[in-house]
Every structure is written in C-alpha cells, then in structure tokens.
Amino acid sequence: FFTWFGTSTVLLDSADVGQCVNVDELSGNDATLFKKDCDEPHEAEVVVADEFDQDLIDAFLPGFPAGVCSGLLDEEYSAAFTTGEYDLGLVFEATEPERGDDFICYLERSDGDDLDEPVVD
C-alpha cells in the first residue's frame, strides 16, 4: 500500500504544470493529488506550481482560488479559464498560507465531468 501511495500521489513541492491529477479534497485547501495520464479520465490539470510570497498571501481569500491563481496562469490556461468551461482550485497544506509554503492551482471542468485530454495542447 505504501509503495502504491508513494508512487501514485503528487507532492506539492514536486508538482509540474500540465500534470493531470485526481483531487481528493481533505479539508479547507488541503487535498491529496493522485497522478493520472492526461489521455484517460481525470479530474483536473495542474496549471500553477509555486510558493506563497507576501503578495499571494495578501490575495488569498478562503473559497476564492482565483484571487491567488488567476494572475499566475499562462496565456493558454488563462484563455481556457475565461471561457467559463473550467473552475480554478487551490491546494496547499496549511490552514492559512505562509511565506514559502508550496501550493498548486488546478483547472477542472465547471460542469463536474472528468477531463479526457489536456486542457491545452
């Protein structure tokens, strides 16, 4: 079990933009991310992998991931998000963000259906 869990999960400090995942929400902004191939059904795609700085901490509002994430999206992910077909999610481990805490932002379909290909090519 521990071997499977260790090879199947994505740690925040090693997440890559473009990585496809399933998101098992725990509480608040904490979640376990499970690796998925982008050409099979998956819940979300990592669109930002970064660390909190003071500006991002100031932009953080619980339940409003766009405050942190939207300004960090590259052009293609930003265009996908503005279509309204996707929602942003934010994952970090602490109750409140602190400087240097790792986080990821992800896009998921706004209708709740799984993705079956990458959000952008």
The 8 nearest C-alpha neighbors of each residue, nearest first, counted from 0:
[[1, 3, 2, 4, 5, 6, 7, 8],
 [2, 0, 4, 3, 5, 6, 7, 8],
 [3, 1, 5, 0, 4, 6, 7, 8],
 [4, 2, 0, 6, 1, 5, 7, 8],
 [3, 5, 1, 7, 2, 6, 8, 0],
 [6, 4, 2, 3, 7, 8, 1, 9],
 [5, 7, 3, 4, 8, 2, 9, 34],
 [8, 6, 4, 34, 33, 5, 3, 9],
 [9, 7, 33, 32, 34, 6, 5, 4],
 [8, 10, 32, 33, 14, 34, 11, 13],
 [11, 9, 13, 12, 14, 8, 32, 31],
 [10, 12, 14, 13, 101, 102, 9, 103],
 [11, 13, 10, 101, 14, 102, 48, 49],
 [14, 12, 10, 11, 15, 9, 48, 101],
 [15, 13, 11, 12, 9, 10, 48, 16],
 [16, 14, 18, 17, 48, 13, 45, 47],
 [15, 17, 46, 45, 18, 47, 48, 14],
 [16, 18, 45, 44, 46, 15, 19, 117],
 [19, 17, 45, 16, 15, 44, 20, 14],
 [18, 20, 44, 35, 37, 43, 36, 34],
 [21, 19, 34, 35, 33, 43, 41, 32],
 [20, 22, 42, 33, 41, 32, 43, 23],
 [21, 23, 32, 24, 31, 20, 30, 33],
 [22, 24, 31, 30, 32, 25, 21, 33],
 [25, 23, 30, 22, 26, 29, 31, 28],
 [24, 26, 30, 29, 23, 27, 31, 28],
 [27, 25, 29, 28, 24, 30, 94, 92],
 [26, 28, 29, 25, 94, 61, 24, 62],
 [27, 29, 90, 91, 26, 89, 30, 92],
 [30, 28, 92, 91, 26, 90, 25, 27],
 [31, 29, 24, 25, 23, 90, 32, 22],
 [30, 32, 23, 22, 24, 33, 8, 29],
 [33, 31, 22, 9, 8, 21, 20, 30],
 [32, 34, 8, 21, 20, 7, 9, 35],
 [35, 33, 20, 7, 8, 9, 19, 32],
 [36, 34, 20, 19, 37, 41, 33, 21],
 [35, 37, 38, 39, 19, 34, 41, 20],
 [36, 38, 116, 19, 39, 117, 35, 115],
 [37, 39, 116, 115, 36, 40, 117, 41],
 [40, 38, 115, 37, 36, 41, 116, 35],
 [39, 41, 115, 114, 113, 38, 42, 37],
 [42, 40, 114, 113, 21, 43, 20, 35],
 [41, 43, 21, 113, 114, 107, 20, 22],
 [44, 42, 107, 20, 106, 19, 41, 105],
 [43, 45, 19, 105, 106, 18, 17, 20],
 [44, 46, 105, 16, 18, 17, 47, 104],
 [45, 47, 16, 105, 104, 17, 44, 106],
 [48, 46, 104, 103, 16, 45, 49, 72],
 [49, 47, 103, 102, 14, 16, 15, 104],
 [48, 50, 102, 101, 47, 103, 51, 12],
 [51, 49, 101, 99, 100, 102, 52, 48],
 [52, 50, 98, 99, 100, 55, 56, 97],
 [51, 53, 98, 55, 54, 56, 99, 50],
 [52, 54, 56, 55, 57, 98, 51, 97],
 [55, 53, 57, 56, 52, 58, 51, 59],
 [56, 54, 58, 57, 52, 53, 67, 51],
 [55, 57, 53, 59, 58, 54, 96, 52],
 [56, 58, 54, 55, 59, 53, 60, 52],
 [59, 57, 55, 66, 56, 67, 54, 60],
 [60, 58, 56, 57, 67, 66, 55, 61],
 [59, 61, 63, 62, 58, 66, 64, 67],
 [62, 60, 63, 59, 64, 27, 28, 95],
 [61, 63, 64, 60, 27, 28, 89, 59],
 [62, 64, 60, 65, 61, 66, 59, 67],
 [65, 63, 66, 89, 67, 88, 68, 62],
 [64, 66, 69, 68, 67, 63, 87, 70],
 [67, 65, 64, 58, 59, 68, 63, 69],
 [68, 66, 65, 58, 64, 59, 55, 69],
 [67, 69, 65, 71, 70, 66, 64, 104],
 [68, 70, 65, 71, 72, 67, 66, 77],
 [71, 69, 68, 72, 67, 66, 65, 73],
 [72, 70, 68, 69, 73, 47, 67, 77],
 [73, 71, 77, 69, 76, 70, 74, 47],
 [72, 74, 76, 75, 77, 71, 46, 70],
 [73, 75, 77, 76, 78, 72, 79, 71],
 [76, 74, 78, 77, 73, 79, 119, 72],
 [77, 75, 79, 78, 73, 74, 72, 80],
 [76, 78, 80, 74, 72, 75, 79, 73],
 [77, 79, 75, 81, 76, 80, 74, 82],
 [78, 80, 76, 77, 82, 81, 75, 85],
 [81, 79, 77, 85, 82, 78, 83, 76],
 [80, 82, 78, 83, 79, 77, 84, 85],
 [83, 81, 84, 80, 79, 78, 85, 77],
 [82, 84, 81, 85, 80, 109, 86, 79],
 [83, 85, 109, 82, 108, 80, 86, 79],
 [86, 84, 108, 109, 107, 80, 83, 106],
 [85, 87, 109, 107, 106, 108, 88, 80],
 [88, 86, 106, 105, 64, 65, 107, 104],
 [87, 89, 105, 104, 64, 106, 86, 90],
 [88, 90, 104, 64, 103, 28, 105, 91],
 [91, 89, 28, 103, 29, 102, 30, 104],
 [92, 90, 102, 29, 28, 93, 101, 89],
 [91, 93, 29, 94, 28, 90, 30, 102],
 [94, 92, 95, 96, 91, 29, 28, 97],
 [93, 95, 96, 92, 27, 28, 29, 91],
 [94, 96, 93, 97, 92, 56, 91, 61],
 [97, 95, 93, 56, 100, 94, 51, 98],
 [96, 98, 100, 99, 51, 95, 56, 52],
 [99, 97, 52, 51, 100, 53, 96, 50],
 [98, 100, 50, 51, 97, 101, 52, 96],
 [101, 99, 50, 51, 98, 97, 96, 102],
 [102, 100, 50, 49, 12, 11, 99, 91],
 [103, 101, 91, 90, 49, 50, 11, 48],
 [102, 104, 48, 47, 90, 89, 49, 11],
 [103, 105, 89, 47, 88, 46, 45, 68],
 [104, 106, 45, 46, 88, 44, 87, 43],
 [105, 107, 87, 43, 44, 86, 85, 88],
 [108, 106, 43, 85, 86, 42, 109, 87],
 [107, 109, 85, 110, 111, 84, 112, 86],
 [108, 110, 85, 86, 84, 111, 107, 83],
 [111, 109, 108, 112, 84, 85, 107, 113],
 [112, 110, 109, 108, 113, 107, 42, 85],
 [113, 111, 110, 108, 114, 42, 109, 107],
 [114, 112, 42, 41, 40, 115, 111, 108],
 [113, 115, 41, 40, 116, 42, 112, 43],
 [116, 114, 40, 39, 38, 41, 113, 37],
 [115, 117, 38, 37, 114, 118, 39, 40],
 [118, 116, 119, 37, 120, 115, 44, 38],
 [117, 119, 116, 120, 44, 79, 76, 114],
 [120, 118, 117, 75, 76, 79, 17, 116],
 [119, 117, 118, 75, 116, 17, 76, 37]]
